[in-house]
């Protein structure tokens, strides 16, 4: 197995860090072949102290100081990871996760064994944890979205990557210039994946339980909209034809509302078929990681998806900055 270097950029994550760090400690990987780089991105809570204490307990752990806060328009996370990459050694495999995530014990080994130089980048599968209805709806949303991304990736195209669960080769990373060219992009993982794809590599999506990372749900609808506004900004980095296809998904619900008025029976039957196919797709895709989905959740997800899709569009074009990690981006 190759030498791996795990990146963990943090900002105001004192509440989530203990569980995240315990999961990293439990990784099953040769101790002499794994390193941890962590960074505190100008946190206002106890994040810095927690990271410093954790780093002091292991020889393969390093806290990367940030020499300055991000200036207006800069993505602090991208800037932190760019500085952390300065400590990467030749030939290492870079693994990325977030402080609100829990990686499984076999994550590093699975990602390392999957990576090939021709891929450049491997994206693992991520799911939302939580037992509330709102958390379960977000989980189904991720299964549906990542399922589509997986299908497109298997066709040879790269739409995005998940910054909380991805592996990047040191060579391809440096070839595209790392994260520095994307320090003003709020979806730095997508920008990096697109750049690596543009260099002739063929990033893949890995769907297996061994690479299944669990992340926390957004606690409320307002926070969800802030997240989606940032993601939608990233969607405009895609070629126009992918943007057009994403727009069709939103337009479908508008057309559905009109059709239900004029031809309710035929539209109702068509809608039921769509819900059935969508539910089967989500259920089958999640099952590839040995994850079960609830039948009633799959039915209610359609209404959730309708509301969130249109709310995201309206909120994106509503005047106001993107808010992320207590920072604003124009």
C-alpha contacts under 8 A as a table, 3 or more apart, distances in Angstrom:
res1	aa1	res2	aa2	distance
1	X	109	X	7.60
1	X	112	X	6.66
1	X	113	X	6.79
2	X	33	X	6.95
2	X	91	X	7.89
2	X	92	X	6.71
2	X	93	X	6.85
2	X	112	X	6.79
3	X	33	X	4.50
3	X	34	X	5.86
3	X	91	X	7.39
3	X	92	X	5.05
3	X	93	X	6.28
4	X	33	X	6.25
4	X	34	X	4.98
4	X	35	X	6.38
4	X	92	X	5.23
4	X	93	X	4.59
4	X	94	X	5.91
4	X	95	X	6.91
4	X	108	X	7.86
4	X	112	X	7.70
5	X	34	X	5.91
5	X	35	X	4.75
5	X	36	X	5.74
5	X	37	X	7.00
5	X	88	X	7.15
5	X	92	X	6.46
5	X	93	X	6.10
5	X	94	X	5.02
5	X	95	X	6.02
6	X	34	X	7.63
6	X	35	X	6.18
6	X	36	X	4.82
6	X	37	X	5.98
6	X	94	X	5.99
6	X	95	X	4.61
6	X	96	X	5.83
6	X	97	X	7.66
7	X	36	X	6.32
7	X	37	X	5.06
7	X	38	X	6.00
7	X	81	X	7.30
7	X	84	X	7.51
7	X	94	X	7.21
7	X	95	X	6.08
7	X	96	X	4.96
7	X	97	X	6.56
8	X	36	X	7.69
8	X	37	X	6.28
8	X	38	X	4.70
8	X	39	X	6.53
8	X	96	X	6.58
8	X	97	X	5.91
8	X	98	X	5.81
8	X	99	X	6.72
9	X	38	X	5.66
9	X	39	X	4.86
9	X	40	X	6.38
9	X	41	X	6.96
9	X	77	X	6.46
9	X	80	X	6.52
9	X	81	X	6.61
9	X	98	X	6.73
9	X	99	X	7.40
10	X	13	X	6.15
10	X	38	X	7.46
10	X	39	X	5.97
10	X	40	X	5.10
10	X	41	X	5.80
10	X	43	X	7.74
10	X	47	X	7.31
10	X	77	X	7.77
10	X	98	X	7.30
10	X	99	X	6.20
11	X	40	X	5.93
11	X	41	X	4.97
11	X	42	X	6.56
11	X	43	X	4.93
11	X	47	X	7.02
11	X	325	X	6.92
12	X	43	X	4.82
12	X	44	X	6.19
12	X	45	X	5.58
12	X	46	X	7.44
12	X	47	X	5.83
12	X	325	X	7.63
13	X	16	X	5.36
13	X	17	X	5.81
13	X	45	X	7.69
13	X	46	X	7.98
13	X	47	X	5.73
13	X	99	X	6.43
13	X	100	X	7.43
14	X	17	X	5.42
14	X	18	X	7.57
14	X	45	X	6.49
14	X	46	X	5.46
14	X	47	X	4.61
14	X	50	X	7.13
15	X	18	X	7.23
16	X	19	X	6.15
16	X	20	X	6.52
16	X	99	X	6.15
16	X	100	X	5.40
17	X	20	X	4.99
17	X	21	X	5.90
17	X	47	X	7.59
17	X	50	X	7.69
17	X	99	X	5.53
17	X	100	X	7.01
18	X	21	X	5.31
18	X	22	X	6.21
19	X	22	X	5.18
19	X	23	X	6.31
19	X	102	X	7.03
20	X	23	X	5.22
20	X	24	X	6.43
20	X	99	X	5.75
20	X	100	X	6.63
20	X	101	X	5.94
20	X	102	X	5.30
20	X	103	X	7.56
21	X	24	X	5.00
21	X	25	X	6.19
21	X	54	X	7.96
21	X	99	X	8.00
22	X	25	X	5.05
22	X	26	X	6.33
23	X	26	X	5.15
23	X	27	X	6.70
23	X	102	X	5.86
23	X	103	X	5.87
23	X	104	X	6.93
23	X	105	X	7.13
24	X	27	X	5.43
24	X	102	X	7.96
24	X	103	X	6.85
24	X	105	X	7.85
26	X	105	X	5.78
27	X	104	X	7.18
27	X	105	X	4.35
27	X	106	X	6.24
27	X	107	X	7.12
27	X	108	X	6.93
28	X	105	X	5.59
28	X	106	X	5.84
28	X	108	X	7.52
28	X	109	X	7.17
29	X	33	X	7.30
29	X	34	X	6.92
29	X	106	X	7.89
29	X	108	X	6.86
29	X	109	X	6.26
30	X	33	X	5.36
30	X	34	X	6.64
31	X	34	X	5.61
34	X	60	X	7.08
35	X	60	X	4.90
35	X	61	X	5.98
36	X	60	X	6.22
36	X	61	X	4.70
36	X	62	X	6.20
37	X	61	X	6.12
37	X	62	X	5.06
37	X	63	X	6.03
37	X	64	X	6.74
37	X	84	X	6.72
38	X	51	X	7.20
38	X	61	X	7.76
38	X	62	X	6.33
38	X	63	X	5.02
38	X	64	X	6.06
38	X	84	X	7.72
39	X	51	X	7.82
39	X	63	X	5.67
39	X	64	X	5.04
39	X	65	X	6.47
39	X	66	X	7.35
39	X	80	X	6.72
39	X	84	X	7.44
40	X	43	X	6.26
40	X	47	X	6.75
40	X	48	X	5.56
40	X	51	X	7.61
40	X	64	X	7.68
40	X	65	X	7.26
40	X	66	X	7.40
41	X	66	X	6.98
41	X	69	X	7.55
41	X	76	X	6.63
41	X	77	X	7.09
41	X	80	X	6.65
42	X	66	X	7.99
42	X	69	X	6.57
43	X	46	X	7.50
43	X	47	X	6.27
43	X	48	X	6.86
44	X	47	X	7.75
45	X	48	X	7.64
46	X	49	X	5.41
46	X	50	X	6.26
47	X	50	X	5.22
47	X	51	X	6.21
48	X	51	X	5.24
48	X	52	X	6.12
49	X	52	X	5.11
49	X	53	X	6.14
50	X	53	X	5.27
50	X	54	X	6.21
51	X	54	X	5.08
51	X	55	X	6.07
51	X	63	X	7.18
52	X	55	X	5.22
52	X	56	X	6.27
52	X	63	X	6.71
53	X	56	X	5.26
53	X	57	X	6.87
54	X	57	X	5.49
54	X	58	X	7.42
55	X	58	X	5.82
55	X	59	X	7.75
55	X	61	X	5.04
55	X	62	X	5.86
55	X	63	X	6.47
56	X	59	X	7.56
56	X	61	X	7.59
58	X	61	X	5.55
59	X	62	X	7.99
64	X	83	X	7.73
64	X	84	X	6.16
66	X	69	X	7.24
66	X	80	X	6.75
66	X	83	X	7.38
69	X	76	X	7.39
70	X	73	X	7.81
70	X	74	X	5.44
70	X	75	X	6.89
70	X	76	X	5.48
70	X	79	X	7.28
71	X	74	X	5.63
72	X	329	X	7.72
73	X	184	X	5.66
73	X	329	X	5.77
73	X	330	X	7.05
74	X	79	X	7.41
74	X	183	X	5.42
74	X	184	X	4.34
74	X	185	X	7.35
75	X	78	X	5.42
75	X	79	X	6.23
75	X	183	X	5.20
75	X	184	X	5.23
75	X	185	X	6.24
75	X	186	X	5.80
76	X	79	X	5.05
76	X	80	X	6.04
76	X	183	X	7.43
77	X	80	X	5.08
77	X	81	X	6.25
78	X	81	X	5.22
78	X	82	X	6.11
78	X	179	X	5.77
78	X	180	X	7.18
78	X	182	X	6.89
78	X	183	X	5.14
78	X	184	X	7.99
78	X	185	X	8.00
78	X	188	X	6.15
79	X	82	X	5.11
79	X	83	X	6.34
79	X	179	X	6.99
79	X	180	X	6.58
79	X	183	X	5.49
80	X	83	X	5.24
80	X	84	X	6.17
81	X	84	X	4.86
81	X	85	X	6.08
81	X	179	X	6.82
82	X	85	X	5.21
82	X	86	X	6.97
82	X	178	X	6.42
82	X	179	X	5.02
82	X	180	X	5.69
83	X	86	X	5.46
83	X	87	X	7.85
84	X	87	X	5.82
84	X	88	X	7.50
85	X	88	X	5.19
85	X	178	X	7.79
88	X	92	X	6.90
88	X	170	X	7.69
89	X	92	X	5.81
89	X	170	X	7.98
90	X	170	X	6.70
90	X	171	X	7.92
91	X	169	X	7.55
91	X	170	X	5.86
91	X	171	X	7.15
92	X	169	X	6.91
92	X	170	X	5.73
93	X	112	X	7.31
93	X	167	X	6.72
93	X	168	X	6.07
93	X	169	X	4.91
93	X	170	X	5.82
94	X	167	X	5.46
94	X	168	X	5.09
94	X	169	X	6.04
94	X	170	X	6.48
95	X	108	X	7.57
95	X	165	X	7.44
95	X	166	X	5.83
95	X	167	X	4.46
95	X	168	X	6.56
96	X	163	X	6.21
96	X	164	X	5.75
96	X	165	X	5.67
96	X	166	X	5.40
96	X	167	X	6.39
97	X	101	X	6.86
97	X	163	X	6.36
97	X	164	X	3.77
97	X	165	X	5.16
97	X	166	X	7.21
98	X	101	X	5.46
98	X	163	X	7.61
98	X	164	X	4.97
100	X	215	X	5.71
100	X	216	X	6.04
101	X	164	X	7.22
101	X	213	X	6.59
101	X	214	X	5.48
101	X	215	X	4.30
101	X	216	X	6.81
102	X	213	X	5.83
102	X	214	X	5.23
102	X	215	X	6.43
103	X	107	X	6.23
103	X	211	X	7.73
103	X	212	X	7.19
103	X	213	X	4.83
103	X	214	X	6.67
104	X	107	X	5.31
104	X	210	X	6.62
104	X	211	X	6.91
104	X	212	X	6.82
104	X	213	X	6.47
105	X	108	X	7.70
105	X	210	X	7.86
106	X	109	X	5.44
106	X	110	X	5.95
106	X	210	X	5.59
106	X	211	X	7.13
107	X	110	X	5.22
107	X	111	X	6.14
107	X	210	X	5.75
107	X	211	X	4.91
107	X	212	X	7.56
108	X	111	X	5.32
108	X	112	X	6.01
109	X	112	X	5.13
109	X	113	X	6.04
110	X	113	X	5.32
110	X	114	X	6.18
110	X	210	X	6.32
110	X	211	X	6.31
111	X	114	X	5.17
111	X	115	X	6.19
111	X	122	X	7.25
111	X	124	X	7.47
111	X	166	X	7.93
111	X	167	X	6.61
111	X	211	X	6.89
112	X	115	X	5.40
112	X	167	X	7.73
114	X	122	X	7.72
115	X	119	X	6.78
115	X	120	X	7.73
115	X	121	X	7.33
115	X	122	X	6.32
115	X	167	X	7.51
116	X	119	X	5.39
116	X	120	X	6.99
117	X	120	X	5.54
117	X	169	X	7.05
118	X	201	X	5.59
118	X	202	X	6.42
119	X	122	X	6.83
119	X	201	X	5.35
119	X	202	X	4.64
119	X	203	X	4.60
119	X	204	X	6.50
120	X	168	X	5.88
120	X	169	X	5.64
120	X	172	X	5.54
120	X	173	X	7.82
120	X	196	X	6.67
120	X	201	X	5.50
120	X	202	X	6.64
120	X	203	X	5.84
121	X	166	X	7.08
121	X	167	X	5.59
121	X	168	X	4.49
121	X	169	X	6.59
121	X	193	X	7.22
121	X	196	X	7.51
121	X	201	X	7.96
121	X	202	X	7.57
121	X	203	X	4.72
121	X	204	X	6.74
122	X	166	X	5.57
122	X	167	X	5.08
122	X	168	X	6.56
122	X	203	X	5.66
122	X	204	X	5.16
122	X	205	X	6.00
122	X	206	X	6.76
123	X	161	X	5.78
123	X	162	X	6.18
123	X	165	X	6.04
123	X	166	X	4.33
123	X	167	X	6.45
123	X	203	X	7.61
123	X	204	X	6.32
123	X	205	X	4.86
123	X	206	X	5.91
124	X	162	X	7.49
124	X	165	X	5.29
124	X	166	X	5.73
124	X	205	X	6.04
124	X	206	X	4.83
124	X	207	X	6.33
124	X	208	X	7.93
124	X	211	X	5.53
124	X	212	X	6.66
124	X	213	X	7.65
125	X	146	X	7.63
125	X	165	X	6.98
125	X	205	X	7.42
125	X	206	X	6.35
125	X	207	X	5.53
125	X	208	X	7.23
125	X	211	X	6.23
125	X	212	X	5.09
125	X	213	X	6.45
126	X	142	X	7.82
126	X	162	X	7.86
126	X	164	X	7.87
126	X	165	X	6.87
126	X	212	X	5.48
126	X	213	X	4.72
126	X	214	X	5.77
126	X	215	X	7.06
127	X	139	X	5.89
127	X	142	X	6.55
127	X	143	X	7.14
127	X	212	X	7.07
127	X	213	X	6.35
127	X	214	X	5.07
127	X	215	X	6.25
128	X	135	X	6.88
128	X	136	X	7.42
128	X	138	X	6.68
128	X	139	X	4.67
128	X	142	X	7.47
128	X	214	X	5.68
128	X	215	X	5.11
128	X	216	X	5.68
128	X	217	X	5.74
129	X	135	X	6.92
129	X	136	X	7.67
129	X	139	X	7.22
129	X	214	X	5.88
129	X	215	X	5.97
129	X	216	X	5.62
129	X	217	X	6.59
130	X	135	X	5.43
130	X	136	X	6.77
130	X	216	X	7.14
130	X	217	X	6.95
131	X	135	X	6.33
131	X	136	X	6.43
132	X	135	X	5.18
132	X	136	X	6.21
133	X	136	X	5.07
133	X	137	X	6.17
134	X	137	X	5.15
134	X	138	X	6.37
134	X	220	X	8.00
135	X	138	X	5.14
135	X	139	X	6.23
135	X	217	X	5.52
135	X	218	X	7.49
135	X	219	X	7.97
136	X	139	X	4.92
136	X	140	X	6.31
136	X	297	X	7.49
137	X	140	X	5.16
137	X	141	X	6.20
137	X	297	X	7.19
137	X	301	X	6.00
137	X	304	X	7.09
138	X	141	X	4.94
138	X	142	X	6.28
138	X	217	X	6.84
139	X	142	X	5.16
139	X	143	X	6.29
139	X	217	X	7.94
140	X	143	X	4.97
140	X	144	X	6.13
140	X	282	X	7.09
140	X	298	X	7.58
140	X	301	X	7.28
141	X	144	X	5.21
141	X	145	X	6.13
141	X	301	X	7.96
141	X	305	X	7.44
142	X	145	X	5.11
142	X	146	X	5.80
143	X	146	X	5.35
143	X	147	X	5.78
143	X	282	X	5.97
143	X	285	X	7.11
143	X	286	X	6.47
144	X	147	X	5.11
144	X	148	X	6.41
144	X	278	X	7.95
144	X	281	X	7.58
144	X	282	X	5.57
145	X	148	X	5.27
145	X	149	X	6.35
146	X	149	X	4.83
146	X	150	X	6.00
147	X	150	X	5.02
147	X	151	X	6.31
147	X	281	X	7.95
147	X	282	X	7.35
147	X	285	X	6.38
148	X	151	X	5.14
148	X	152	X	6.29
149	X	152	X	5.20
149	X	153	X	6.04
149	X	158	X	7.71
149	X	159	X	6.46
149	X	160	X	7.42
149	X	205	X	7.83
150	X	153	X	4.99
150	X	154	X	6.16
150	X	204	X	7.94
150	X	205	X	5.66
151	X	154	X	5.19
151	X	155	X	6.50
152	X	155	X	5.04
152	X	156	X	6.68
152	X	157	X	5.64
152	X	158	X	6.95
152	X	159	X	7.50
153	X	156	X	5.09
153	X	157	X	4.87
153	X	158	X	5.40
153	X	159	X	7.44
153	X	203	X	7.54
153	X	204	X	6.04
153	X	205	X	6.53
154	X	157	X	7.26
154	X	204	X	7.39
154	X	205	X	7.94
156	X	202	X	6.91
157	X	202	X	7.63
158	X	193	X	7.29
158	X	194	X	6.79
158	X	197	X	6.61
158	X	202	X	7.48
158	X	203	X	6.60
158	X	204	X	7.78
159	X	190	X	7.51
159	X	193	X	7.87
159	X	194	X	7.17
159	X	238	X	7.11
160	X	189	X	7.26
160	X	190	X	4.62
160	X	191	X	7.79
160	X	193	X	5.97
160	X	194	X	6.90
161	X	166	X	7.11
161	X	189	X	5.75
161	X	190	X	5.38
161	X	193	X	5.87
162	X	165	X	5.48
162	X	166	X	6.13
162	X	189	X	6.29
162	X	190	X	7.49
163	X	166	X	5.99
163	X	188	X	7.89
163	X	189	X	5.05
165	X	213	X	6.78
168	X	172	X	7.14
168	X	173	X	6.42
169	X	172	X	5.49
169	X	173	X	6.03
170	X	173	X	5.12
170	X	174	X	6.24
171	X	174	X	5.38
171	X	175	X	6.11
172	X	175	X	4.87
172	X	176	X	6.47
172	X	196	X	6.73
173	X	176	X	5.71
173	X	177	X	6.50
173	X	178	X	5.09
173	X	196	X	7.61
174	X	177	X	4.90
174	X	178	X	5.35
175	X	178	X	7.44
176	X	192	X	7.84
176	X	195	X	6.33
176	X	196	X	6.42
176	X	199	X	7.51
177	X	180	X	6.61
177	X	181	X	6.57
178	X	181	X	7.01
178	X	192	X	7.46
179	X	182	X	5.29
179	X	183	X	6.24
179	X	188	X	7.18
179	X	192	X	6.94
180	X	183	X	5.23
181	X	184	X	7.83
182	X	185	X	5.12
182	X	188	X	5.91
182	X	191	X	6.72
182	X	192	X	7.53
183	X	186	X	7.91
183	X	188	X	7.28
185	X	188	X	5.54
185	X	191	X	7.49
185	X	234	X	7.94
186	X	230	X	6.61
186	X	233	X	7.68
186	X	234	X	7.16
187	X	190	X	5.63
187	X	191	X	6.48
187	X	230	X	7.16
187	X	231	X	6.70
187	X	233	X	7.66
187	X	234	X	5.37
188	X	191	X	5.03
188	X	192	X	6.10
189	X	192	X	5.18
189	X	193	X	6.19
190	X	193	X	5.13
190	X	194	X	6.14
190	X	234	X	6.95
191	X	194	X	5.19
191	X	195	X	6.18
191	X	234	X	7.87
191	X	237	X	7.38
192	X	195	X	5.10
192	X	196	X	6.20
193	X	196	X	5.19
193	X	197	X	6.11
193	X	203	X	7.45
194	X	197	X	5.03
194	X	198	X	6.05
195	X	198	X	4.94
195	X	199	X	6.37
196	X	199	X	5.15
196	X	200	X	7.00
196	X	201	X	5.95
196	X	202	X	7.89
196	X	203	X	7.72
197	X	200	X	5.52
197	X	201	X	5.02
197	X	202	X	5.77
197	X	203	X	6.61
198	X	201	X	7.17
206	X	211	X	7.37
207	X	211	X	7.08
207	X	212	X	7.57
207	X	288	X	6.82
207	X	289	X	6.68
208	X	211	X	5.60
208	X	212	X	6.42
208	X	288	X	6.27
208	X	289	X	4.85
209	X	212	X	4.94
209	X	288	X	7.44
209	X	289	X	4.20
209	X	290	X	6.52
210	X	289	X	7.96
212	X	289	X	7.12
218	X	221	X	7.61
218	X	223	X	5.97
218	X	224	X	5.58
219	X	223	X	6.75
219	X	224	X	7.67
220	X	223	X	5.48
220	X	224	X	6.28
221	X	224	X	4.93
221	X	225	X	6.24
222	X	225	X	5.22
222	X	226	X	6.50
223	X	226	X	5.13
223	X	227	X	6.33
224	X	227	X	5.10
224	X	228	X	6.17
225	X	228	X	4.99
225	X	229	X	5.99
225	X	311	X	7.56
225	X	312	X	6.15
225	X	315	X	6.98
226	X	229	X	5.17
226	X	230	X	6.52
226	X	322	X	6.78
226	X	323	X	6.23
226	X	324	X	7.32
227	X	230	X	5.36
227	X	231	X	6.36
227	X	324	X	7.50
228	X	231	X	4.86
228	X	232	X	5.92
228	X	312	X	6.17
229	X	232	X	5.14
229	X	233	X	6.40
229	X	312	X	6.48
229	X	315	X	6.85
229	X	316	X	5.09
229	X	322	X	6.59
230	X	233	X	5.21
230	X	234	X	6.69
230	X	322	X	6.11
230	X	323	X	7.82
230	X	324	X	7.87
231	X	234	X	5.05
231	X	235	X	6.45
232	X	235	X	4.90
232	X	236	X	6.87
232	X	312	X	8.00
232	X	316	X	7.25
233	X	236	X	5.63
233	X	237	X	7.56
234	X	237	X	5.44
234	X	238	X	7.63
235	X	238	X	5.59
235	X	243	X	6.84
236	X	239	X	7.65
236	X	243	X	6.81
238	X	242	X	6.24
238	X	243	X	6.43
239	X	242	X	5.63
239	X	243	X	6.52
240	X	243	X	4.97
240	X	244	X	6.07
241	X	244	X	4.92
241	X	245	X	6.32
242	X	245	X	5.06
242	X	246	X	6.22
243	X	246	X	5.10
243	X	247	X	6.13
244	X	247	X	4.98
244	X	248	X	6.35
245	X	248	X	5.06
245	X	249	X	6.87
246	X	249	X	5.42
246	X	250	X	7.11
247	X	250	X	5.31
247	X	251	X	6.11
248	X	251	X	4.80
248	X	252	X	5.89
249	X	252	X	5.25
249	X	253	X	7.36
250	X	253	X	5.90
250	X	254	X	7.20
250	X	306	X	7.95
250	X	309	X	6.00
250	X	310	X	6.54
251	X	254	X	5.18
251	X	255	X	6.25
252	X	255	X	5.16
252	X	256	X	6.00
253	X	256	X	4.81
253	X	257	X	6.24
253	X	306	X	6.55
254	X	257	X	5.29
254	X	258	X	6.60
255	X	258	X	5.24
255	X	259	X	6.07
256	X	259	X	5.05
256	X	260	X	5.99
256	X	267	X	7.23
257	X	260	X	5.31
257	X	261	X	6.76
258	X	261	X	5.42
258	X	262	X	6.73
259	X	262	X	5.20
259	X	263	X	5.58
259	X	264	X	6.62
259	X	267	X	6.13
260	X	263	X	5.58
260	X	264	X	4.25
260	X	265	X	7.69
260	X	267	X	5.68
260	X	268	X	6.97
261	X	264	X	5.83
263	X	266	X	5.87
263	X	267	X	5.98
264	X	267	X	5.13
264	X	268	X	5.76
265	X	268	X	5.10
265	X	269	X	6.30
266	X	269	X	5.21
266	X	270	X	6.20
267	X	270	X	5.04
267	X	271	X	5.97
268	X	271	X	5.05
268	X	272	X	6.13
269	X	272	X	5.12
269	X	273	X	6.33
270	X	273	X	5.13
270	X	274	X	6.26
271	X	274	X	5.00
271	X	275	X	6.21
272	X	275	X	5.11
272	X	276	X	6.14
273	X	276	X	5.06
273	X	277	X	6.14
274	X	277	X	5.21
274	X	278	X	6.01
275	X	278	X	5.07
275	X	279	X	5.95
275	X	299	X	7.17
275	X	302	X	6.91
276	X	279	X	5.16
276	X	280	X	6.14
277	X	280	X	5.13
277	X	281	X	6.14
278	X	281	X	5.08
278	X	282	X	6.24
279	X	282	X	5.21
279	X	283	X	5.98
279	X	298	X	5.64
279	X	299	X	7.49
280	X	283	X	5.12
280	X	284	X	5.95
281	X	284	X	5.27
281	X	285	X	6.01
282	X	285	X	5.17
282	X	286	X	6.02
283	X	286	X	5.35
283	X	287	X	6.11
283	X	292	X	7.12
283	X	293	X	6.04
284	X	287	X	5.09
284	X	288	X	6.70
285	X	288	X	5.46
285	X	289	X	7.73
286	X	289	X	5.73
286	X	290	X	6.75
286	X	291	X	5.23
286	X	292	X	6.66
286	X	293	X	7.43
287	X	290	X	4.57
287	X	291	X	4.95
287	X	292	X	6.11
288	X	291	X	7.26
293	X	297	X	7.42
293	X	298	X	7.44
294	X	297	X	5.19
294	X	298	X	6.38
295	X	298	X	5.20
295	X	299	X	6.63
296	X	299	X	5.15
296	X	300	X	6.29
297	X	300	X	5.17
297	X	301	X	5.85
298	X	301	X	5.14
298	X	302	X	7.25
299	X	302	X	6.07
300	X	303	X	5.67
300	X	304	X	6.65
301	X	304	X	4.91
301	X	305	X	5.91
302	X	305	X	5.06
302	X	306	X	6.18
303	X	306	X	5.05
303	X	307	X	6.31
304	X	307	X	5.27
304	X	308	X	6.05
305	X	308	X	5.20
305	X	309	X	5.80
306	X	309	X	5.40
306	X	310	X	6.50
307	X	310	X	5.62
307	X	311	X	5.97
308	X	311	X	4.99
308	X	312	X	5.85
309	X	312	X	5.33
309	X	313	X	6.60
310	X	313	X	5.18
310	X	314	X	6.27
311	X	314	X	5.17
311	X	315	X	5.91
312	X	315	X	5.14
312	X	316	X	5.92
313	X	316	X	5.21
313	X	317	X	6.52
314	X	317	X	5.53
314	X	318	X	6.09
315	X	318	X	4.93
316	X	319	X	7.90
320	X	330	X	7.63
321	X	328	X	5.78
321	X	329	X	5.39
321	X	330	X	4.82
322	X	328	X	5.52
322	X	329	X	4.99
322	X	330	X	6.39
323	X	326	X	6.48
323	X	327	X	5.63
323	X	328	X	4.59
323	X	329	X	6.44
324	X	327	X	5.34
324	X	328	X	6.44
324	X	329	X	7.97
